């Protein structure tokens, strides 16, 4: 039990909270404590006061299933590595990445009428990670080896192959690319440390950390 607790709290805070909320949401739907109908994004219902839908549309992936655990693997692996390696002692900046991508996706969802944005957010995270690890090679069951930057596009191809709507993947890739370009490319081109500073309300959440 102690080992499980230690393993849980060894996960960086943002990744840990997101994983926990996703598992609790999946459990609540699996055991019928709530319905996906109360979680999906609907701007008409948001306008009537159901503002929690702006958050819960990012938390529900599926009931406990292969699809759910597949997404949790990606969330745990890529979000954790980003938070530990690229945002060490910059948790507010990492949280800002989620906020930036989430707001962009909420805007696109209003156009394309997407009920859930959880998968898109995962694709965004792994896209940013893959762009920052261009020399890393990944393998699928030892059968196919490819460079990390192709990962998001491979998932898009798998969605098409299995007949799933590709829009969630495309929106995740778009949000990830915009954030990566603003965060990593433009500051170098413009010779600036940071193009968009982290909002003060986020840095205030982690006063013990030094955010650039």
C-alpha positions in Angstrom: 0.0 0.0 0.0 2.8 2.4 0.8 4.5 1.6 -2.5 1.2 2.5 -4.3 0.9 5.7 -2.5 4.6 6.6 -3.2 4.1 5.8 -6.9 1.0 7.9 -7.0 2.5 11.0 -5.4 5.7 10.6 -7.5 3.6 11.7 -10.5 3.9 15.4 -11.1 1.0 17.4 -9.8 -0.8 18.5 -13.0 -0.5 15.1 -14.6 -1.6 13.5 -11.3 -4.7 15.6 -10.9 -5.7 15.2 -14.5 -5.3 11.4 -14.3 -7.2 11.3 -11.1 -10.2 13.3 -12.4 -10.3 11.3 -15.6 -10.4 8.0 -13.7 -13.0 9.2 -11.2 -15.1 10.5 -14.1 -14.8 7.2 -16.0 -15.7 5.3 -12.8 -18.7 7.4 -12.1 -20.1 6.8 -15.6 -19.1 3.1 -15.6 -21.0 2.5 -12.4 -23.9 4.7 -13.4 -23.5 7.4 -10.8 -23.7 9.9 -13.7 -24.4 10.0 -17.4 -22.2 11.3 -20.2 -25.2 13.4 -21.1 -24.4 15.6 -18.1 -20.8 15.9 -19.1 -20.7 16.7 -22.8 -20.1 20.2 -24.2 -23.3 22.0 -25.1 -23.1 25.8 -25.3 -26.8 26.2 -25.0 -26.8 24.4 -21.7 -23.7 26.3 -20.6 -25.6 29.5 -21.3 -28.3 28.2 -19.0 -25.9 27.8 -16.1 -24.4 24.3 -16.6 -20.8 25.8 -16.8 -19.2 22.6 -15.5 -19.5 21.3 -19.1 -16.6 23.5 -20.1 -14.4 21.3 -17.8 -16.1 17.9 -17.9 -15.8 17.7 -21.7 -12.0 17.4 -21.1 -12.4 14.8 -18.4 -14.5 12.1 -19.9 -12.8 9.7 -22.2 -14.9 6.6 -22.0 -16.2 4.0 -19.5 -13.5 1.6 -18.2 -12.5 0.0 -21.5 -9.5 -0.7 -23.7 -10.1 2.8 -25.3 -10.0 4.4 -21.9 -6.8 2.7 -20.7 -5.2 3.4 -24.1 -5.8 7.1 -23.5 -4.6 6.9 -19.9 -1.4 5.4 -21.0 -0.7 8.3 -23.4 -1.7 10.8 -20.7 0.5 9.3 -18.1 3.5 8.7 -20.3 3.6 11.9 -22.4 2.2 14.4 -19.9 4.4 13.2 -17.2 7.6 13.4 -19.3 6.7 16.9 -20.4 6.0 18.0 -16.9 9.1 16.4 -15.4 11.6 17.3 -18.2 10.5 20.5 -19.8 8.5 22.1 -17.1 10.5 21.2 -14.0 9.8 23.9 -11.4 7.7 25.6 -14.0 4.3 24.0 -13.2 2.4 27.2 -13.8 3.7 27.3 -17.4 2.7 23.6 -17.9 -0.7 24.4 -16.6 -0.8 27.4 -19.0 -0.2 25.0 -21.9 -3.4 23.1 -20.9 -5.3 26.3 -20.5 -4.1 27.7 -23.9 -4.9 24.5 -25.7 -8.2 24.0 -23.9 -9.5 27.5 -24.8 -8.5 27.0 -28.4 -10.3 23.7 -28.5 -13.4 25.2 -26.9 -13.5 27.8 -29.6 -13.1 25.2 -32.4 -15.8 23.0 -30.7 -18.3 25.8 -31.1 -17.7 25.7 -34.8 -17.5 22.0 -35.3 -20.0 20.9 -32.6 -17.7 18.5 -30.8 -19.2 17.0 -27.6 -15.9 15.9 -25.9 -12.4 17.3 -26.1 -10.5 14.9 -23.9 -8.9 13.0 -26.8 -7.9 16.2 -28.5 -6.2 17.4 -25.4 -4.1 14.2 -25.2 -3.2 14.5 -28.8 -2.0 18.1 -28.1 0.2 17.0 -25.2 1.8 14.2 -27.2 2.3 16.5 -30.2 4.2 19.0 -28.1 6.2 16.3 -26.5 7.1 14.8 -29.9 8.2 18.1 -31.3 10.5 18.5 -28.4 12.0 15.1 -28.8 12.5 14.9 -32.6 15.4 12.4 -32.4 13.5 9.9 -30.3 12.3 6.7 -32.0 9.2 4.9 -31.0 8.0 1.4 -31.8 4.6 -0.3 -32.0 4.9 -3.8 -30.6 8.3 -4.0 -32.3 6.7 -4.1 -35.7 6.9 -0.4 -36.8 9.6 2.1 -35.7 9.2 5.8 -36.4 10.5 9.1 -35.3 8.6 10.9 -32.5 7.3 13.8 -34.6 5.1 11.4 -36.6 3.3 10.0 -33.5 0.3 12.3 -33.7 -0.1 11.7 -37.4 0.1 8.0 -36.8 -2.8 8.2 -34.4 -4.7 10.2 -36.9 -4.1 7.5 -39.5 -5.3 4.8 -37.0 -8.4 6.8 -36.4 -9.1 6.8 -40.1 -8.2 3.2 -40.5 -10.7 2.1 -37.8 -13.4 4.4 -39.0 -13.3 6.9 -36.1 -14.0 10.6 -36.8 -10.6 12.2 -37.3 -11.6 15.7 -36.2 -10.6 15.2 -32.6 -7.1 14.2 -33.7 -6.9 17.1 -36.2 -7.9 19.7 -33.5 -5.4 18.3 -31.1 -2.6 18.5 -33.7 -3.6 22.0 -34.6 -3.7 23.2 -30.9 -0.4 21.5 -30.2 1.3 23.0 -33.3 0.1 26.5 -32.5 1.3 26.2 -28.9 4.7 24.7 -29.9 5.2 27.4 -32.5 4.4 30.2 -30.1 6.4 28.7 -27.2 9.5 27.3 -29.0 9.9 28.8 -32.5 8.7 32.4 -32.4 10.8 33.4 -29.4 13.9 32.2 -31.2 12.9 34.0 -34.4 12.1 37.2 -32.6 15.0 36.8 -30.1 12.7 37.0 -27.1 12.6 34.8 -24.0 8.9 34.4 -24.0 6.2 35.6 -26.4 3.2 35.2 -24.1 3.9 35.4 -20.3 2.2 33.0 -17.9 -0.9 34.7 -16.4 -0.4 35.9 -12.9 -3.2 33.9 -11.4 -1.4 30.7 -12.5 2.0 31.7 -11.2 0.3 32.6 -7.9 -0.8 28.9 -7.5 2.9 27.9 -7.4 4.7 30.7 -5.5 7.6 28.4 -4.6 8.6 27.9 -8.2 10.6 30.0 -10.5 8.6 30.4 -13.8 10.5 32.0 -16.6 
